[in-house]
Structures are given as C-alpha cells and as structure tokens.
C-alpha cells in the first residue's frame, strides 16, 4: 500500500498514472456518526498516490494535502483550481514535487521544480510556500522559513523572508514584494479545509467522551448487581469492591461534568460567531468613517501646502500634522495599528496633535478665534 495519500478533494480531481487518467474522490463527512468513521478519514476515504503520478484539478476543484509518512520531515502538497503537478516518491517519502501549472501550497524540505527559477533553502527548517505557475510568469510567496530564488536565465537572485513574494518573467525577477491577494485567499481556503478536519477530530473526542460515560455507567451497574447478589446470599462484601464503585462514581460525575460543559460550548458557538461578525462589521464601519475624515483633512493640508509655497513655510505643527496624515493613510491601507483603549496608534497621534493645538491656543491669549486656522480647529476637535 502506498505511504503517500491524498486526504481531501472537492470538485473534479484526477490522477494520471501510467498514461491512464481517472477521477478520484476523498471527501470527508460533515459530521461523525461513530468512531469508525474517523478511521476512514485516514484509510478507505483517502486516495493512494504513487511515484510519477500526476494530479490534476479542474475549475472550482481542490486536492488538499497530498502527504507522505516521512515524519517529522514530511512533505505535503495542495492543488487549487486548474492546476497540475507530479510527485516523485521513494518508499514512504515524497522526494520531489514538480509544479507544472496552476496554484499550489507546498510544505517540504525536499526539492521543488517549476519553470523560470531555481529555489535554494537557507536553513534546515521545513519550507512553506504558495506558488503560482502561469505560461509567462511564476510567483512565489513564502509563509515560513527563508529561501533564495534565482532566475534560471540570469544571475539575478532574490532572498525571501516570511510573508514576502518574488515574481519571475522569462527575462526578469522582482522582489521582495508584498504578498498578492491570490495567495492570501489560497491560505484562507487551505485553513478552511484543515479546520473542517480538525472539527471532526473534536467530534471524535466528544464521541469518545460519551462512549466512556456509557461504559462507566455499565461497569457501575454490573458491580452494584454483584454487591446485591452477595448481600442476598448472606456473604461479606469485599471492601475493595465498595471502594471501586465509589471511585467509578466519582469518575462518572467528572466525565458528565466535562461532557455537559462541551455540550454547552457547542450550543453557544453559533451565538459567539454572530457576536464576532457584528463586532467586525461595526469596527469596519468605524474605520471607514475615520478614514474618510482623515482623507478630508489630508486634502485640506495639501491645499494649505500649495498656498504656503507662495505665502511662506508651514508651521512646525502643520508639518507634523501633515506627516501624521500621510502615515495614517499608509498604515490604514496595510491594516496596521494596535487597539489599546479602542484607538489605533495613528488615532492616538491625531489625538495628541489635537491636544497640542488646544494647548497652543490657550497659551496664545484665548481670543474668539484662538489664533487657529480652520484646519487646526478640525484637528483639535478630532
């Protein structure tokens, strides 16, 4: 039996072996009916992969986690829609992965072959990469560890750290770059498949807990029946038997407590998901509104900068506000910022700038205008 198996599929997935192409399926159930179903996830439900096999996915189709048994340095390969790859296998190990076209996730210490580039690992850790192979372009996104990507037709090389990307064309290589959205989406899809399998393991644990409770109850009932029969026959009940029943009853109470807690957690899980979704919706709306206000401020700053070219230099405070506005725009697009006290780091900067304006205005004599421009008043109020 092959030691390399395809764990999950969705849509139309094919294996081409020795010139023969056949459709395969490795679908996991939505829920476990019993513990025997869990064993099938790693046995009859999976698809064996052999040396030289080509794995092919069609539109809206996935082959998730083609994995060997070379622990702890295993290799795992996932194919996203419209992809094609070939694996080389020796014994229980995937020794090489060839990526022919499409989008892939590869987790390995072994060689990866694909057009336009050679890849060299810079440490002994397992590499996790997302790679897209197109006719005239290859993109490589590194999730973990560090690699060097060299263009096959030039001397140019790019070193990648975590969450960096390189893009190759027939004549050039660019990088490190920001990771493309396609790789972020692929990461989410991979996690979704893996989460489903993890949930089934949790279900299995839940079923085992329930089975244990039933077994303890049965054992207690049998022992109590034995004690009753000894009493009816006028015999002496062994002290150890009584102690054993008491211990089992304590175990049963604890097992039922844990089981009911898990049952309650599962019941509340959908409610928590709804609360989280509502929080994220409100937070996104708040960020959007704040960004719109800052864009308006930045626009006014830009207008004032144009005016200052003819009227003189900006004040030091105006320069600081302008720099904070530009930094805010950059950080907003990158999704950065801490959330201490409900404020992002840049919101705190704007708040501090406003306080300084207020201090300056109070020191300036407290006239009706406070000596502030319209822009300064807006920043102070913000």
C-alpha positions, 0 to 999 in steps of 0.5 A: 500500500502506498505511504503517500495519500491524498486526504481531501478533494472537492470538485473534479480531481484526477490522477494520471498514472501510467498514461491512464487518467481517472477521477478520484474522490476523498471527501470527508463527512460533515459530521461523525456518526461513530468512531469508525468513521474517523478511521476512514478519514485516514484509510478507505476515504483517502486516495493512494498516490504513487511515484510519477503520478500526476494530479490534476484539478479542474475549475472550482476543484481542490486536492488538499494535502497530498502527504507522505509518512516521512515524519517529522520531515514530511512533505505535503502538497495542495492543488487549487483550481486548474492546476497540475503537478507530479510527485516523485516518491521513494518508499514512504517519502515524497522526494520531489514535487514538480509544479507544472501549472496552476496554484499550489501550497507546498510544505517540504524540505525536499526539492521543488521544480517549476519553470523560470527559477531555481529555489535554494533553502537557507536553513534546515527548517521545513519550507512553506510556500504558495506558488503560482505557475502561469505560461509567462510568469511564476510567483512565489510567496513564502509563509515560513522559513527563508529561501533564495530564488534565482532566475534560471536565465540570469544571475539575478537572485532574490532572498525571501523572508516570511510573508514576502513574494518574488515574481519571475518573467522569462527575462526578469525577477522582482522582489521582495514584494508584498504578498498578492491577494491570490495567495492570501485567499489560497491560505484562507481556503487551505485553513478552511479545509484543515479546520473542517478536519480538525472539527471532526477530530473534536467530534471524535473526542466528544464521541469518545467522551460519551462512549466512556460515560456509557461504559462507566455507567455499565461497569457501575451497574454490573458491580452494584448487581454483584454487591446485591447478589452477595448481600442476598446470599448472606456473604461479606462484601469485599471492601475493595469492591465498595471502594471501586464503585465509589471511585467509578462514581466519582469518575462518572460525575467528572466525565458528565461534568466535562461532557455537559460543559462541551455540550454547552460550548457547542450550543453557544458557538453559533451565538459567539460567531454572530457576536464576532461578525457584528463586532467586525462589521461595526469596527469596519464601519468605524474605520471607514468613517475615520478614514474618510475624515482623515482623507478630508483633512489630508486634502485640506493640508495639501491645499494649505501646502500649495498656498504656503509655497507662495505665502511662506513655510508651514508651521512646525505643527502643520508639518507634523500634522501633515506627516501624521496624515500621510502615515495614517493613510499608509498604515490604514491601507496595510491594516496596521495599528494596535487597539489599546483603549479602542484607538489605533496608534495613528488615532492616538497621534491625531489625538495628541496633535489635537491636544497640542493645538488646544494647548497652543491656543490657550497659551496664545491669549484665548481670543474668539478665534484662538489664533487657529486656522480652520484646519487646526480647529478640525484637528483639535476637535478630532 
